[in-house]
């Protein structure tokens, strides 16, 4: 499989959301580690909620068929 590096889109360089979530250039290593830990925690919580919703839907569908 051949992979090529694609340059960033001209539009993404000026995307306000990309600029809003980009870490500051003056971020220290400690701040970076803290930010990454916060992001990992948020991702874990989100995945837990998603799984709970899937289980609830499965249970609802199962009970609805009875």
PDB file of N, CA, C and O in Angstrom:
ATOM      1  N   UNK A   1       0.837  -1.174   0.000  1.00  0.00           N
ATOM      2  CA  UNK A   1       0.000   0.000   0.000  1.00  0.00           C
ATOM      3  C   UNK A   1       0.888   1.246   0.000  1.00  0.00           C
ATOM      4  O   UNK A   1       1.808   1.360   0.810  1.00  0.00           O
ATOM      5  N   UNK A   2       0.614   2.149  -0.885  1.00  0.00           N
ATOM      6  CA  UNK A   2       1.399   3.367  -1.015  1.00  0.00           C
ATOM      7  C   UNK A   2       0.696   4.486  -0.255  1.00  0.00           C
ATOM      8  O   UNK A   2      -0.498   4.727  -0.436  1.00  0.00           O
ATOM      9  N   UNK A   3       1.443   5.147   0.579  1.00  0.00           N
ATOM     10  CA  UNK A   3       0.891   6.279   1.323  1.00  0.00           C
ATOM     11  C   UNK A   3       1.627   7.537   0.905  1.00  0.00           C
ATOM     12  O   UNK A   3       2.848   7.540   0.753  1.00  0.00           O
ATOM     13  N   UNK A   4       0.882   8.582   0.727  1.00  0.00           N
ATOM     14  CA  UNK A   4       1.494   9.856   0.388  1.00  0.00           C
ATOM     15  C   UNK A   4       1.068  10.876   1.425  1.00  0.00           C
ATOM     16  O   UNK A   4      -0.011  10.775   2.009  1.00  0.00           O
ATOM     17  N   UNK A   5       1.901  11.832   1.643  1.00  0.00           N
ATOM     18  CA  UNK A   5       1.590  12.903   2.593  1.00  0.00           C
ATOM     19  C   UNK A   5       0.772  13.965   1.868  1.00  0.00           C
ATOM     20  O   UNK A   5       1.190  14.510   0.847  1.00  0.00           O
ATOM     21  N   UNK A   6      -0.405  14.245   2.423  1.00  0.00           N
ATOM     22  CA  UNK A   6      -1.248  15.283   1.831  1.00  0.00           C
ATOM     23  C   UNK A   6      -1.032  16.583   2.587  1.00  0.00           C
ATOM     24  O   UNK A   6      -1.066  16.598   3.817  1.00  0.00           O
ATOM     25  N   UNK A   7      -0.812  17.663   1.871  1.00  0.00           N
ATOM     26  CA  UNK A   7      -0.686  18.955   2.556  1.00  0.00           C
ATOM     27  C   UNK A   7      -2.035  19.357   3.148  1.00  0.00           C
ATOM     28  O   UNK A   7      -3.074  18.928   2.647  1.00  0.00           O
ATOM     29  N   UNK A   8      -2.038  20.162   4.192  1.00  0.00           N
ATOM     30  CA  UNK A   8      -3.309  20.581   4.774  1.00  0.00           C
ATOM     31  C   UNK A   8      -4.130  21.365   3.756  1.00  0.00           C
ATOM     32  O   UNK A   8      -3.596  22.069   2.900  1.00  0.00           O
ATOM     33  N   UNK A   9      -5.407  21.223   3.877  1.00  0.00           N
ATOM     34  CA  UNK A   9      -6.313  21.940   2.989  1.00  0.00           C
ATOM     35  C   UNK A   9      -6.134  23.444   3.168  1.00  0.00           C
ATOM     36  O   UNK A   9      -5.844  23.929   4.262  1.00  0.00           O
ATOM     37  N   UNK A  10      -6.309  24.153   2.090  1.00  0.00           N
ATOM     38  CA  UNK A  10      -6.240  25.612   2.183  1.00  0.00           C
ATOM     39  C   UNK A  10      -7.294  26.145   3.132  1.00  0.00           C
ATOM     40  O   UNK A  10      -7.075  27.146   3.814  1.00  0.00           O
ATOM     41  N   UNK A  11      -8.437  25.479   3.177  1.00  0.00           N
ATOM     42  CA  UNK A  11      -9.528  25.939   4.026  1.00  0.00           C
ATOM     43  C   UNK A  11      -9.269  25.643   5.495  1.00  0.00           C
ATOM     44  O   UNK A  11      -9.655  26.434   6.355  1.00  0.00           O
ATOM     45  N   UNK A  12      -8.625  24.521   5.803  1.00  0.00           N
ATOM     46  CA  UNK A  12      -8.428  24.153   7.203  1.00  0.00           C
ATOM     47  C   UNK A  12      -7.456  25.088   7.918  1.00  0.00           C
ATOM     48  O   UNK A  12      -7.492  25.195   9.144  1.00  0.00           O
ATOM     49  N   UNK A  13      -6.604  25.755   7.178  1.00  0.00           N
ATOM     50  CA  UNK A  13      -5.660  26.669   7.798  1.00  0.00           C
ATOM     51  C   UNK A  13      -6.356  27.865   8.424  1.00  0.00           C
ATOM     52  O   UNK A  13      -5.849  28.445   9.384  1.00  0.00           O
ATOM     53  N   UNK A  14      -7.499  28.236   7.895  1.00  0.00           N
ATOM     54  CA  UNK A  14      -8.242  29.380   8.408  1.00  0.00           C
ATOM     55  C   UNK A  14      -9.506  28.959   9.149  1.00  0.00           C
ATOM     56  O   UNK A  14     -10.354  29.798   9.452  1.00  0.00           O
ATOM     57  N   UNK A  15      -9.638  27.674   9.439  1.00  0.00           N
ATOM     58  CA  UNK A  15     -10.818  27.160  10.109  1.00  0.00           C
ATOM     59  C   UNK A  15     -10.854  27.675  11.548  1.00  0.00           C
ATOM     60  O   UNK A  15      -9.918  27.420  12.306  1.00  0.00           O
ATOM     61  N   UNK A  16     -11.907  28.391  11.944  1.00  0.00           N
ATOM     62  CA  UNK A  16     -11.962  28.950  13.298  1.00  0.00           C
ATOM     63  C   UNK A  16     -11.958  27.872  14.381  1.00  0.00           C
ATOM     64  O   UNK A  16     -11.383  28.083  15.449  1.00  0.00           O
ATOM     65  N   UNK A  17     -12.585  26.727  14.130  1.00  0.00           N
ATOM     66  CA  UNK A  17     -12.602  25.672  15.132  1.00  0.00           C
ATOM     67  C   UNK A  17     -11.196  25.114  15.344  1.00  0.00           C
ATOM     68  O   UNK A  17     -10.788  24.871  16.480  1.00  0.00           O
ATOM     69  N   UNK A  18     -10.467  24.915  14.266  1.00  0.00           N
ATOM     70  CA  UNK A  18      -9.083  24.437  14.383  1.00  0.00           C
ATOM     71  C   UNK A  18      -8.260  25.419  15.198  1.00  0.00           C
ATOM     72  O   UNK A  18      -7.469  25.015  16.050  1.00  0.00           O
ATOM     73  N   UNK A  19      -8.438  26.689  14.944  1.00  0.00           N
ATOM     74  CA  UNK A  19      -7.695  27.706  15.685  1.00  0.00           C
ATOM     75  C   UNK A  19      -8.123  27.748  17.149  1.00  0.00           C
ATOM     76  O   UNK A  19      -7.293  28.007  18.021  1.00  0.00           O
ATOM     77  N   UNK A  20      -9.384  27.501  17.432  1.00  0.00           N
ATOM     78  CA  UNK A  20      -9.886  27.564  18.802  1.00  0.00           C
ATOM     79  C   UNK A  20      -9.374  26.415  19.655  1.00  0.00           C
ATOM     80  O   UNK A  20      -9.138  26.594  20.850  1.00  0.00           O
ATOM     81  N   UNK A  21      -9.200  25.238  19.064  1.00  0.00           N
ATOM     82  CA  UNK A  21      -8.786  24.086  19.864  1.00  0.00           C
ATOM     83  C   UNK A  21      -7.276  23.839  19.819  1.00  0.00           C
ATOM     84  O   UNK A  21      -6.776  22.939  20.494  1.00  0.00           O
ATOM     85  N   UNK A  22      -6.569  24.613  19.050  1.00  0.00           N
ATOM     86  CA  UNK A  22      -5.109  24.471  18.965  1.00  0.00           C
ATOM     87  C   UNK A  22      -4.493  24.921  20.287  1.00  0.00           C
ATOM     88  O   UNK A  22      -4.842  25.983  20.803  1.00  0.00           O
ATOM     89  N   UNK A  23      -3.574  24.117  20.842  1.00  0.00           N
ATOM     90  CA  UNK A  23      -2.940  24.533  22.098  1.00  0.00           C
ATOM     91  C   UNK A  23      -2.099  25.787  21.884  1.00  0.00           C
ATOM     92  O   UNK A  23      -1.588  26.016  20.787  1.00  0.00           O
ATOM     93  N   UNK A  24      -1.957  26.591  22.922  1.00  0.00           N
ATOM     94  CA  UNK A  24      -1.162  27.812  22.769  1.00  0.00           C
ATOM     95  C   UNK A  24       0.305  27.486  22.506  1.00  0.00           C
ATOM     96  O   UNK A  24       0.815  26.468  22.972  1.00  0.00           O
ATOM     97  N   UNK A  25       0.965  28.339  21.772  1.00  0.00           N
ATOM     98  CA  UNK A  25       2.374  28.127  21.430  1.00  0.00           C
ATOM     99  C   UNK A  25       3.251  28.182  22.675  1.00  0.00           C
ATOM    100  O   UNK A  25       4.329  27.590  22.698  1.00  0.00           O
ATOM    101  N   UNK A  26       2.800  28.887  23.709  1.00  0.00           N
ATOM    102  CA  UNK A  26       3.598  29.037  24.925  1.00  0.00           C
ATOM    103  C   UNK A  26       3.294  27.950  25.963  1.00  0.00           C
ATOM    104  O   UNK A  26       3.696  28.081  27.119  1.00  0.00           O
ATOM    105  N   UNK A  27       2.597  26.889  25.575  1.00  0.00           N
ATOM    106  CA  UNK A  27       2.228  25.825  26.499  1.00  0.00           C
ATOM    107  C   UNK A  27       3.471  25.114  27.033  1.00  0.00           C
ATOM    108  O   UNK A  27       4.347  24.705  26.271  1.00  0.00           O
ATOM    109  N   UNK A  28       3.527  24.977  28.353  1.00  0.00           N
ATOM    110  CA  UNK A  28       4.663  24.277  28.964  1.00  0.00           C
ATOM    111  C   UNK A  28       4.424  22.769  28.892  1.00  0.00           C
ATOM    112  O   UNK A  28       3.319  22.325  28.583  1.00  0.00           O
ATOM    113  N   UNK A  29       5.458  21.992  29.176  1.00  0.00           N
ATOM    114  CA  UNK A  29       5.328  20.536  29.165  1.00  0.00           C
ATOM    115  C   UNK A  29       4.319  20.084  30.221  1.00  0.00           C
ATOM    116  O   UNK A  29       3.533  19.168  29.976  1.00  0.00           O
ATOM    117  N   UNK A  30       4.338  20.718  31.388  1.00  0.00           N
ATOM    118  CA  UNK A  30       3.376  20.380  32.450  1.00  0.00           C
ATOM    119  C   UNK A  30       1.944  20.680  31.983  1.00  0.00           C
ATOM    120  O   UNK A  30       1.046  19.862  32.178  1.00  0.00           O
ATOM    121  N   UNK A  31       1.733  21.831  31.379  1.00  0.00           N
ATOM    122  CA  UNK A  31       0.403  22.193  30.874  1.00  0.00           C
ATOM    123  C   UNK A  31      -0.037  21.223  29.778  1.00  0.00           C
ATOM    124  O   UNK A  31      -1.206  20.846  29.705  1.00  0.00           O
ATOM    125  N   UNK A  32       0.901  20.828  28.937  1.00  0.00           N
ATOM    126  CA  UNK A  32       0.591  19.887  27.858  1.00  0.00           C
ATOM    127  C   UNK A  32       0.148  18.549  28.430  1.00  0.00           C
ATOM    128  O   UNK A  32      -0.854  17.986  27.989  1.00  0.00           O
ATOM    129  N   UNK A  33       0.894  18.032  29.417  1.00  0.00           N
ATOM    130  CA  UNK A  33       0.533  16.766  30.040  1.00  0.00           C
ATOM    131  C   UNK A  33      -0.837  16.855  30.710  1.00  0.00           C
ATOM    132  O   UNK A  33      -1.636  15.923  30.618  1.00  0.00           O
ATOM    133  N   UNK A  34      -1.108  17.972  31.383  1.00  0.00           N
ATOM    134  CA  UNK A  34      -2.394  18.174  32.033  1.00  0.00           C
ATOM    135  C   UNK A  34      -3.522  18.204  30.996  1.00  0.00           C
ATOM    136  O   UNK A  34      -4.570  17.589  31.189  1.00  0.00           O
ATOM    137  N   UNK A  35      -3.291  18.925  29.895  1.00  0.00           N
ATOM    138  CA  UNK A  35      -4.307  19.016  28.835  1.00  0.00           C
ATOM    139  C   UNK A  35      -4.585  17.640  28.233  1.00  0.00           C
ATOM    140  O   UNK A  35      -5.742  17.278  28.024  1.00  0.00           O
ATOM    141  N   UNK A  36      -3.540  16.881  27.956  1.00  0.00           N
ATOM    142  CA  UNK A  36      -3.717  15.555  27.374  1.00  0.00           C
ATOM    143  C   UNK A  36      -4.452  14.625  28.334  1.00  0.00           C
ATOM    144  O   UNK A  36      -5.270  13.813  27.901  1.00  0.00           O
ATOM    145  N   UNK A  37      -4.168  14.734  29.644  1.00  0.00           N
ATOM    146  CA  UNK A  37      -4.871  13.917  30.629  1.00  0.00           C
ATOM    147  C   UNK A  37      -6.349  14.304  30.686  1.00  0.00           C
ATOM    148  O   UNK A  37      -7.218  13.438  30.782  1.00  0.00           O
ATOM    149  N   UNK A  38      -6.628  15.601  30.628  1.00  0.00           N
ATOM    150  CA  UNK A  38      -8.022  16.065  30.629  1.00  0.00           C
ATOM    151  C   UNK A  38      -8.757  15.540  29.392  1.00  0.00           C
ATOM    152  O   UNK A  38      -9.906  15.109  29.491  1.00  0.00           O
ATOM    153  N   UNK A  39      -8.106  15.577  28.243  1.00  0.00           N
ATOM    154  CA  UNK A  39      -8.713  15.080  27.014  1.00  0.00           C
ATOM    155  C   UNK A  39      -8.979  13.580  27.102  1.00  0.00           C
ATOM    156  O   UNK A  39     -10.028  13.111  26.660  1.00  0.00           O
ATOM    157  N   UNK A  40      -8.047  12.829  27.665  1.00  0.00           N
ATOM    158  CA  UNK A  40      -8.219  11.385  27.814  1.00  0.00           C
ATOM    159  C   UNK A  40      -9.371  11.080  28.769  1.00  0.00           C
ATOM    160  O   UNK A  40     -10.166  10.175  28.516  1.00  0.00           O
ATOM    161  N   UNK A  41      -9.462  11.835  29.868  1.00  0.00           N
ATOM    162  CA  UNK A  41     -10.568  11.643  30.813  1.00  0.00           C
ATOM    163  C   UNK A  41     -11.907  11.948  30.148  1.00  0.00           C
ATOM    164  O   UNK A  41     -12.873  11.205  30.321  1.00  0.00           O
ATOM    165  N   UNK A  42     -11.963  13.031  29.394  1.00  0.00           N
ATOM    166  CA  UNK A  42     -13.206  13.397  28.713  1.00  0.00           C
ATOM    167  C   UNK A  42     -13.596  12.329  27.693  1.00  0.00           C
ATOM    168  O   UNK A  42     -14.775  11.999  27.562  1.00  0.00           O
ATOM    169  N   UNK A  43     -12.620  11.792  26.975  1.00  0.00           N
ATOM    170  CA  UNK A  43     -12.885  10.742  25.993  1.00  0.00           C
ATOM    171  C   UNK A  43     -13.413   9.483  26.684  1.00  0.00           C
ATOM    172  O   UNK A  43     -14.353   8.853  26.200  1.00  0.00           O
ATOM    173  N   UNK A  44     -12.806   9.118  27.817  1.00  0.00           N
ATOM    174  CA  UNK A  44     -13.236   7.941  28.569  1.00  0.00           C
ATOM    175  C   UNK A  44     -14.676   8.112  29.066  1.00  0.00           C
ATOM    176  O   UNK A  44     -15.480   7.185  28.969  1.00  0.00           O
ATOM    177  N   UNK A  45     -14.995   9.280  29.589  1.00  0.00           N
ATOM    178  CA  UNK A  45     -16.352   9.552  30.064  1.00  0.00           C
ATOM    179  C   UNK A  45     -17.342   9.493  28.911  1.00  0.00           C
ATOM    180  O   UNK A  45     -18.422   8.918  29.048  1.00  0.00           O
ATOM    181  N   UNK A  46     -16.985  10.079  27.787  1.00  0.00           N
ATOM    182  CA  UNK A  46     -17.854  10.067  26.612  1.00  0.00           C
ATOM    183  C   UNK A  46     -18.116   8.647  26.130  1.00  0.00           C
ATOM    184  O   UNK A  46     -19.249   8.297  25.798  1.00  0.00           O
ATOM    185  N   UNK A  47     -17.072   7.834  26.094  1.00  0.00           N
ATOM    186  CA  UNK A  47     -17.234   6.444  25.648  1.00  0.00           C
ATOM    187  C   UNK A  47     -18.095   5.650  26.627  1.00  0.00           C
ATOM    188  O   UNK A  47     -18.869   4.787  26.213  1.00  0.00           O
ATOM    189  N   UNK A  48     -17.965   5.938  27.924  1.00  0.00           N
ATOM    190  CA  UNK A  48     -18.791   5.274  28.930  1.00  0.00           C
ATOM    191  C   UNK A  48     -20.259   5.636  28.737  1.00  0.00           C
ATOM    192  O   UNK A  48     -21.130   4.769  28.807  1.00  0.00           O
ATOM    193  N   UNK A  49     -20.531   6.902  28.495  1.00  0.00           N
ATOM    194  CA  UNK A  49     -21.906   7.351  28.262  1.00  0.00           C
ATOM    195  C   UNK A  49     -22.455   6.703  26.997  1.00  0.00           C
ATOM    196  O   UNK A  49     -23.592   6.233  26.988  1.00  0.00           O
ATOM    197  N   UNK A  50     -21.665   6.672  25.935  1.00  0.00           N
ATOM    198  CA  UNK A  50     -22.109   6.040  24.688  1.00  0.00           C
ATOM    199  C   UNK A  50     -22.466   4.577  24.903  1.00  0.00           C
ATOM    200  O   UNK A  50     -23.476   4.101  24.386  1.00  0.00           O
ATOM    201  N   UNK A  51     -21.645   3.864  25.663  1.00  0.00           N
ATOM    202  CA  UNK A  51     -21.903   2.453  25.925  1.00  0.00           C
ATOM    203  C   UNK A  51     -23.176   2.281  26.752  1.00  0.00           C
ATOM    204  O   UNK A  51     -23.963   1.372  26.488  1.00  0.00           O
ATOM    205  N   UNK A  52     -23.386   3.134  27.741  1.00  0.00           N
ATOM    206  CA  UNK A  52     -24.613   3.071  28.543  1.00  0.00           C
ATOM    207  C   UNK A  52     -25.845   3.314  27.673  1.00  0.00           C
ATOM    208  O   UNK A  52     -26.867   2.649  27.839  1.00  0.00           O
ATOM    209  N   UNK A  53     -25.746   4.256  26.758  1.00  0.00           N
ATOM    210  CA  UNK A  53     -26.873   4.534  25.860  1.00  0.00           C
ATOM    211  C   UNK A  53     -27.149   3.342  24.950  1.00  0.00           C
ATOM    212  O   UNK A  53     -28.308   3.005  24.706  1.00  0.00           O
ATOM    213  N   UNK A  54     -26.098   2.703  24.448  1.00  0.00           N
ATOM    214  CA  UNK A  54     -26.285   1.513  23.608  1.00  0.00           C
ATOM    215  C   UNK A  54     -26.972   0.395  24.386  1.00  0.00           C
ATOM    216  O   UNK A  54     -27.878  -0.262  23.872  1.00  0.00           O
ATOM    217  N   UNK A  55     -26.536   0.181  25.631  1.00  0.00           N
ATOM    218  CA  UNK A  55     -27.141  -0.860  26.454  1.00  0.00           C
ATOM    219  C   UNK A  55     -28.607  -0.552  26.758  1.00  0.00           C
ATOM    220  O   UNK A  55     -29.454  -1.444  26.713  1.00  0.00           O
ATOM    221  N   UNK A  56     -28.903   0.708  27.067  1.00  0.00           N
ATOM    222  CA  UNK A  56     -30.290   1.104  27.335  1.00  0.00           C
ATOM    223  C   UNK A  56     -31.164   0.899  26.101  1.00  0.00           C
ATOM    224  O   UNK A  56     -32.298   0.434  26.210  1.00  0.00           O
ATOM    225  N   UNK A  57     -30.642   1.244  24.942  1.00  0.00           N
ATOM    226  CA  UNK A  57     -31.419   1.070  23.713  1.00  0.00           C
ATOM    227  C   UNK A  57     -31.665  -0.414  23.441  1.00  0.00           C
ATOM    228  O   UNK A  57     -32.765  -0.813  23.060  1.00  0.00           O
ATOM    229  N   UNK A  58     -30.632  -1.220  23.640  1.00  0.00           N
ATOM    230  CA  UNK A  58     -30.788  -2.656  23.429  1.00  0.00           C
ATOM    231  C   UNK A  58     -31.848  -3.224  24.371  1.00  0.00           C
ATOM    232  O   UNK A  58     -32.680  -4.031  23.957  1.00  0.00           O
ATOM    233  N   UNK A  59     -31.818  -2.806  25.634  1.00  0.00           N
ATOM    234  CA  UNK A  59     -32.804  -3.270  26.618  1.00  0.00           C
ATOM    235  C   UNK A  59     -34.205  -2.777  26.251  1.00  0.00           C
ATOM    236  O   UNK A  59     -35.177  -3.524  26.357  1.00  0.00           O
ATOM    237  N   UNK A  60     -34.302  -1.532  25.823  1.00  0.00           N
ATOM    238  CA  UNK A  60     -35.597  -0.969  25.413  1.00  0.00           C
ATOM    239  C   UNK A  60     -36.156  -1.748  24.233  1.00  0.00           C
ATOM    240  O   UNK A  60     -37.328  -2.126  24.238  1.00  0.00           O
ATOM    241  N   UNK A  61     -35.327  -1.992  23.220  1.00  0.00           N
ATOM    242  CA  UNK A  61     -35.783  -2.734  22.038  1.00  0.00           C
ATOM    243  C   UNK A  61     -36.203  -4.150  22.410  1.00  0.00           C
ATOM    244  O   UNK A  61     -37.180  -4.673  21.875  1.00  0.00           O
ATOM    245  N   UNK A  62     -35.472  -4.763  23.319  1.00  0.00           N
ATOM    246  CA  UNK A  62     -35.795  -6.126  23.746  1.00  0.00           C
ATOM    247  C   UNK A  62     -37.153  -6.158  24.463  1.00  0.00           C
ATOM    248  O   UNK A  62     -37.973  -7.039  24.206  1.00  0.00           O
ATOM    249  N   UNK A  63     -37.381  -5.206  25.348  1.00  0.00           N
ATOM    250  CA  UNK A  63     -38.635  -5.161  26.096  1.00  0.00           C
ATOM    251  C   UNK A  63     -39.817  -4.742  25.222  1.00  0.00           C
ATOM    252  O   UNK A  63     -40.953  -5.138  25.483  1.00  0.00           O
ATOM    253  N   UNK A  64     -39.564  -3.980  24.233  1.00  0.00           N
ATOM    254  CA  UNK A  64     -40.629  -3.510  23.335  1.00  0.00           C
ATOM    255  C   UNK A  64     -41.166  -4.665  22.491  1.00  0.00           C
ATOM    256  O   UNK A  64     -42.343  -4.668  22.128  1.00  0.00           O
ATOM    257  N   UNK A  65     -40.337  -5.623  22.183  1.00  0.00           N
ATOM    258  CA  UNK A  65     -40.746  -6.749  21.311  1.00  0.00           C
ATOM    259  C   UNK A  65     -41.613  -7.750  22.066  1.00  0.00           C
ATOM    260  O   UNK A  65     -42.292  -8.565  21.441  1.00  0.00           O
ATOM    261  N   UNK A  66     -41.604  -7.705  23.383  1.00  0.00           N
ATOM    262  CA  UNK A  66     -42.371  -8.689  24.172  1.00  0.00           C
ATOM    263  C   UNK A  66     -43.849  -8.421  24.095  1.00  0.00           C
ATOM    264  O   UNK A  66     -44.641  -9.148  24.697  1.00  0.00           O
TER     265      UNK A  66
END
